[in-house]
């Protein structure tokens, strides 16, 4: 009988524990995917406003003008919120069908980034009885399903919704492939919490964030955060607000480089870690549980793969591996580069690097190049 070294036995035990826990996460996501479908009425909401919040500098020029013009045409107008010091402000003043909201430079310097602009907009422009649909300056809303859903959920006292994110190609095909995990998460885990459960315990996206004015007035964004959308979801959970996940899909621009992806993911990680302490216990448990295993699933599985293969328990890491592999395989197909599947082993290192970067280097809101 061959006695396995203690180190290998311990490694196998860790992998087994991680795999079982992650299978529970996958089961939750599968439940959301199968059981949840958003409801709608036969008439559209009429009192709504599409709102774009942007830094409005050269790093987002192309995507910003594309986003504003597209939504102004499709929905008959758009509101654009920018800072008084935004470099593109003179050009933006000349755009048609755009309601321009300029945040004064003196306003709430204790706040940062998008949250500061949103709070100014809420304090000075929001109507309690109107619906507001917030998007980023690289987003493209693909349909108007959300307008048919608003009347249904409003009549049932649900005043906050979120869309489904779909990546669109930037200049980095690798970053584009990696972004397809966000779509998969949306139609599984986020669908379970935001949609089926009606409680955004994993947070909300700032892209296609649909909110009734009275909720914006009550909750606001008057807190310093580099992940203002997550912090907003924290406040909603604390107040007992329910949510729905819209069937509307919104295109998001993938980072133009792996360096930008690391900066983006790093800010998210640092922001969530900083803000989750303000959340109720159920949210702390859900976010903490998922973040822990999501951070370890690649590094642990690849580092311990030799021990796993030697012990013949490869099936333990198979579910988590298939979850991510399906997203990356589909992303490679959409990118038109099947050969990119061979770069999948690098993705864990990139994600781990983003978390390290976030913890060590991120101190403020970061705007990445979206042109």
N, C-alpha and C positions, 0 to 999 in steps of 0.2 A: 504494500500500500504506500503510495506516495503522499507525503505530508506537505501540504501547500504552505509556503512561508507566510508568517503572520501578516506581513505587509500586503501581500496579494489578497489574503482573506479579508483584511480590513477594507481594501479597495473594492472588492466584490460586494461586501456588505453595504458600502456607501452607494455604489451604483444601484443595487437592488432597491434601497430606500428612496433614492432619487427617482428611479423609474416608476415605482409604485405611486409616489406622490404626483409625478407628472402625468401618469395615466388618469389620475383623478381630475386633474386640470383639463385634460383632453376630453374626458367624459362630460364635463360641464359644458365645454365648448360645443361638442357634438349635440348635446341636448338643446342648446340655443339655436343651432343651425336647423335642426329638424322641426322644433316645435313653434318657433316664433315667426309670425308674419304680421307686418304692420297693417292696421285697418285704415279705411278712408271713407269719405262721404262722396256724394255725386256732384258736389259743388266746390269751387275753389275758395280759399281764403282771399279776401279782397283788401284787407288792411294789413299790409306787410311792407317791409323795407329791406332791401339787400344792402348790407354794410360791409365795406372793405376797409380794413385797418392796415396801414402801411408805413414803414420807415421812409419810403419814397426817396431813396437815393440811387446812385448809379448801379448798385449791385442788383436792383430789382426792376430797373427801368423797363426792359422788354416785357417781362411777365406782368408787371403792374398795368401797363397800358393795354395789353392784350386782355387781361381780366376785366378791367373797367369797361372797355368798349364792348366786349362780348355781353356782359350782364346788362349794360345800359340798353343794348339792342333787344336782348331777349325778354327783359322784364320791364322795359319802358323807362328805366332810370336806375341809378345806383347812388348810394351815399359813400363818400370817400373821406376817411378820417386820417389826417396827417398832422405832424407837428409843425409849428411855425418855423422851425429851423430846417425843415426838409429841403434838400437841394433842388428837387424837381417841382417845388410848389409853383413857381411862375408858369411852367408849362401846363400844370394840372388845372390852373385857373381858366385855361382856354378850352377845356374839354366841354362838349355838349352833353346834355342829359345827365349831368353829374352834380349832385349836391355836395359841395365841399365843406367839410368841417375842419377848422384849423385849431389845434390845441395850442393855447398861448404858452410861450416859453416859461412863464412864471408859475404855471399851474402845477401844484403838487409834485415838487421836485423830489419828495421822499418816495414816490412811486417810480417804477421802471417799465420800459418797453411798451408792449402792446396793452398791458393792464392799465397803464397811466392814461393812454389815449381812450380806451374803452370807458374808464371811469368819468372822464371829462364829457364824453358823448352822452353817457347815461344821465349825469347831473344836469345837463343843459339842453338836451334834445329829445330824450325818450318820452313817448306818450304811453301811459299806463295800459291803454286798451289796444295798442298796436303790437303786431308781431315783428320781430327783428331776426334776420337771417345773416349771421356773421360768417364771412369767408376771409381767407388769407389772400395776399396779393399775387399768388401763383395758382389760385383755384379756378376751376371751370365746373359749374353745376351742369350736369348732363341731362336732367329732366325736371319736370315740375310736379312730380308725385307728392312732394312735401306740402304743396299748397292744398291738395285734396285731403291730406292727413290732418292738417291743422284743425279744421272744423270738428272732426271726429274726436280728437284727443282734448280739445278745448272744452267740449261739452261734457267731458268726463273728468274735468279738473286736472288735466295733465298739461303743463305749460312749458315743458322743455323737451326738445328732441335733438337728435344728432344723426348725421348721414353716414354713408359707407365710403371709405377712402379707396380710390383706385389710382395707382401710380401712373404717371406719364413720363416719358423719357426726357432726361436731361442730357448732359454731355458725357456722363459716366454710365456705361451699360452695367457695370458691376453694381453700382449703387442702385440702379433701377431694379435689378434682379433682387437685391436684398430688401427693397421696399415692398415687395409683394407679400412679405410676412405681415405687413400692416393690414392689407386687404383680408388675408386669412384670419387674422385676429379679430377683425371687425365682424365678419360673418359667423364667428364662433363665440369666442369669449365675450367680446363687447355686446354681441347680440343677446347673450344670456343675461348679462347684468343690466345693460341699458334698456333692452327691449323686453325680454321674457320676465325678468324680475322687476323691471321698472325702477331700479335703484342703481345709479352709476357708481358702483363700488370700485370699479377699475379706473374711473375718471371719464372725462369727455374730451372730444377733439375740438379745437378752435375752428376747424374747417367744417362748414355747414352746421354751426351751432344755432339752433332755432329756439328763441326764447320770447315769451310774452313780456311786454313792457313792465307790467306790475312786478314780475319776478326780478327783472333787472334793477328796478328801483329799490326793491327790498334788499337784494343781495349785493349788487354792485361789484366793483373790482378795487375797493379801497384798501388793498393789502399789498405789501411789497412781495412780488413773486416773479420768477423768471419762467414759470409754467402757469400762467394765469388761467388757462382752461382747466387744468387739473385742480387748482385751488378753488375755482368756481364750483366744480363738482363736489369738492369737500364741503363747501358751505351749503349746497343743495341737500346733500345727505344729512347734514346736521339739522336742517330745518324740515326734513321729511318730504321734500318735493319728489314727485314721481316723474319718470321720463319715458320716452319711446325712442326706438331706433327707426329712422325713416328708411324707406326703400330707395330713396334718391341717392344716387352715387355722384361723387364729386372727384374730379381729377386733381391730383396733387403733383407738383413738380418734384421729381427726385433730385437729390443733390447732384451738382455737376462734377464732384470729385469725391474720392474716398475721404480726403482730409475734411471736406465740408460735412460729409456724413458723420464722421467722428465728432465734429463740433456740435452738430445738431443733436445726435443721440446723447452726447455728453451733457448738453444743457437739459434735456428732458430728464435724464437720470438724476442729475444734481437737484433739479427743481422738485421732482417727485419726492426724493429723499428729504428735502428741506420742508416740503409742505405737508407730507403725510402725518407728521406729528400733530397737526391741528385737527385731524379727522377723528370721527368716532371709532370705537374699537372694531366693529365689523369691517370697516374700510381699511383700517390698519392691517388687519389679518389678511384680507384678500390681496391688497397691494403688496404687502410684505412677502406673503407666500409666493405669489406669482413672480415678483421681481427676483427673489432669491433663486428660484428654480430656473427662471429664464436666463439669469446670469451664469448659472452653473451648467446648464444642459449641454452646451458645446464643449466647454473646457473640461468638465468632468468626463464626459463620454469619450472625447478624443484622447485625453491623457490616460484614461483607464482602459482603453480599448484592448490592449494586449492581454490584460488580466481577464477581461470579460470574455474574449475569444478562447483563452486557455481554459476557462471554467465552463464553457459551453452555455452561457446564459445571455447570449446575444439578444434573445427575444426581449429581455428586460428593457433595452434601450431602443428597441425597434419602433414602438409607437411614437415616441418623441422625435426620433430620426425621420420617420415617414411624414410627420406633421410639417417639419421644416423643409424636408426634401421636396414635398409636393408644391410648396410655395416657390421654392427656388427653381424647380423644374419648369413650372408654368412661367415664371419670370424669364427664364432662359429662352423658352419658346416665344414669348411675346417680344423679347429683344431681338429675335432672329439669329441668335448665337447659341446653338445647342452646346457648343464646346465650353461655355461658361459653367456648365454643371461640374466641371473638373476643378473649379475654383472654390466649391462649397466648403472644403476643409479650412479655407482662409477666413470664412465669415465669422467663425467663433472668435478668432484672434482679433478681428476688426471690432466686433461687438464688445469684447473684453477691453480693448484699447479705449473705446469710447467711454466706458464706465470709469476707467482710471483717469482719463482726461477730464471727465466731468467732475470727479471728486477733487482732483488736484489743481485744475486750471480754471474752471468756470466760476466766475464771481459775479457776472452780470448777464443781461440779455444779449444774445448773439444773433446777428442777422447774417445769413449765408448768401452767397451769390446765387441768384435764381434766373439770371439771364440765359 
